[in-house]
């Protein structure tokens, strides 16, 4: 007895990747939106106030670059996929789960990290995804 097919799908067939791509694009768009909403504008318009939020901006830029790399790689992967099997769907969901933690790490580091050498932590953490 083989694996159960998706509802309405014959055994052994795979779904198109278009729904998977649309879902992933939507999740990634939400991730980027949450990250940018975490940025805080300084209360005063002085260069010193802007310098005080520089670590947060640096962390945001690095995190945005990491999400962009994931998105580009995901796009190339979906070009090569012949269909969306159950294994691909679950693997994609696992990737999206780990990516959804990027805004938390970005916010945490932006709030509590004032050392300019630590913003590379999100890249180190998410390189394994």
Buried (B, 14 or more C-beta within 10 A) or exposed (E): EEEEEBEEEEEEEBBEBEEBBEBBBEBBEEBBEBBEEBBEEEEEEEEEEEEEBEBBEBBBEBBBEBBEEBBEEBEEBBEEBEEBBBEBBEEBEEBBEEBBBBBEBBBBBBEEBEEEEBBEBBEEBBEEB
